[in-house]
Amino acid sequence: MQTHSLLAEQTAQAFSPSGALASAAKILDQPFQPREGQQQMAAAIANAIALRTSVVVEAGTGVGKTFAYLVPAVLSGARVVVSTATKTLQDQLFSRDLPVVTAALGIPIRTALLKGRSSYLCLNRMDAALHGEASAKPLLGKVLAAVSRWSKTTATGDLAEMTGLDERSPVLPLVTSTRENCLGSDCPQAKECHVNLARKEALSADIVVVNHHLFFADMAVRESGVAQILPTTEVVIFDEAHQINEIGVGFLAKQLSTPQLLDFARDLLAAGLQHARGLVDWSTVVQALEYAARDLRLSVGKQAYASRLAWTASAPDGVDTALWQQSLQGLQAALAQADAALGVVMESNPEFTRLAERALELSDLVQAFIDKPSVDSVRWLEVDAQIKLVESPLDIAHLVKKQWFPESVGHHENNGEDAGDNAGSQPGQTVSQRSWIFTSATLGSDERLSWFLEGCGLQSLNARQLAVHRVSSPFKYEVQSALYVPSNFPKPNEPEHTARVADVALDAVQKLGGRTLILTTTLRALRQIGEALSEALQDSEIAVLIQGQQSKRELIERFRTKDSASVLVASASFWEGVDIAGDALQCVIIDKLPFPPPGDPLVDARCKRLEAQGRSSFNDYSIPEAAIALKQGTGRLIRSEGDVGVLVVCDPRLVQMGYGRRLIASLPTMPILRTPESWNDWLRLLRGVSSGR
């Protein structure tokens, strides 16, 4: 481990005009350009690593944050875990960025990539599928055969490496395992298991690249392999850290769904008929489970499709209490019957042991939802063709303070008696001896980054424990971009609003020849705008791409291609993680200010907690949430020094309401267009830019 002064000096040298990165121009994607913001960020991270403190860095688009944290991490000689938001970013970090940095610095280190088990081929389940009913079905059988051929050549078993396998393929559940159906050490192919081999490699690596879902899944179930790595980890880096609160909440929540129950029933029937046919009336046992799951769904009645029902009493809102409780009790009885049947055959096959464990876990979940909810949690019911019961904490603050920074709540040492509360810390090692690095382009709407710090429980840490930095983007937004808020525009709650958004979008698309990304706050608006543009442009050469038609990756690749003009209409995940540099994207249109959805049980619970503290839920929650989402959407526009584009927000509240000034202040500084004439001037400018290249 490097001393403070030495690590700071080596980090500064690496980023200097004559340093390692500049000297390694041949292995970089483009010539290295020293950037002041990147150097500031790298220095702050080097300081935190050397002093075993922690740091939060909001780094604007274009700062180069990946190299800013990788360089000091590699130079430090520390054992590092890097966690990023998605598996795609994880692959990019491991396959491209990390090799470039280590080669440039000339430091040979061991690196490993670790994903969740659903990312890896399960040899045992693949063999079962090849000899099962699925192989007889033409389409499934063809894909299964392709997976089988690939399995003989892959070293890692990472399904992302297999070309032609769609991420939505129905074959994936057949050739991957879950925590519930994995046989563990009893599996006949345990020695060749790709999941086990990946974890073994990660245990011996200097830098391990994971993703947030895997990290928090391990916090919830201690099963993903991260818990084995953390005890000897000295530095944890969260890239895209703005997502960790919501991802963490999702994994810490108790969840029970009818698909879970039906999956268990299907696996129970298959195992029973294969290993213990005739010993138990498996059809009757499984039928009871299926009927119980069906009755639970029917007890909800005809609620709004794809809705979240608040659940503050003995049953979700709008659901008959007696019928709901009766259905839960019936489910408990069906699970007890399944457990009893498994007890008869338990010793005959290890698969029955795992099924018995699943039956107990499901029964415990049902009982948890029969009982009163935990303190500081919120319950709701998600309704579509199936249902999901959810009990969630409001944020990850308690987990972070108790497990990552126990000294902040009075736990100065971990003496080994409470190891489960210290994320894998060894006896005698306090978590404060580990550096936690949090970075993202969007972490708050104020200097203190309160939005991020409060959600993660970090606001109570002192300056010695946690430093906070904001590093500005090197892009010149004031000349590269503009913000247009259409005048005389209907408010979002007025019936004609979405149609008018489609009109503005059509104007931009026709004048720019596509090159437009439309981000909506609701799926309803997405469908309406997509349909309007499809109809208006059906006879043109401009392709209308709509979220849901293809995978996110395929839509972005089609939009990015220079061979055809296109407009992309999207929502949800497209607000971030979309990187389209150059003039393929010149206009981003946002239909309305992205405030948290009213009536959402989690949002309402968070607001009520603030109000109980004497605070304003609108000022302290709704506006910061909207600011973060707006910054994320805006971040799709300018991705390089040469980009030029216009942001359109079709919501007059941005310039009419007092809180609009706070939202505008959270965005990069750019001129505001207030007239149709100035809007048209910018469209002509952008058209000229694209035609001149």
Secondary structure, 3 states (H helix, E strand, C coil): CCCHHHHHHHHHHHCCCCCHHHHCHHHCCCCCCCCHHHHHHHHHHHHHHHHCCEEEEEECCCCCHHHHHHHHHHHHCCCEEEEECCHHHHHHHHHHHHHHHHHHHCCCCCEEECCCHHHECCHHHHHHHHCCHHHHCHHHHHHHHHHHHHHCCCCCCEHHHCCCCCCCCCCHHHHCCCCCCCCHHHCCCHHHCHHHHHHHHHHCCCEEEEEHHHHHHHHHHCCCCHHHHHHHCCEEEECCHHHHHHHHHHHHCEEEEHHHHHHHHHHHHHHHHHHCECCECHHHHHHHHHHHHHHHHHHHCCCCCCEEEECCCCCCCCCCHHHHHHHHHHHHHHHHHHHHHHHHHHHHCHHHHHHHHHHHHHHHHHHHHHCCCCCCEEEEEEECCCEEEEEEECCCHHHHHHHHCHHHHCCCCCCCCCHHHHCCCCCCCCHHHCEEEEEECCCCCCCCCHHHHHHCCCCCCCCCCEEEEEECCCCCHHHHEEEECCCCCCCCCCCCHHHHHHHHHHHHHHHHCCCEEEECCCHHHHHHHHHHHHHHCCCCCCEEEECCCCCHHHHHHHHHCCCCCEEEEECHHHHCCCCCCCCCCCEEEECCCCCCCCCCHHHHHHHHHHHHCCCCHHHHHHHHHHHHHHHHHHCCCCCCCCCCEEEEECCCHHHHCCHHHHHHHCCCCCCEECCHHHHHHHHHHHHHHHHCC
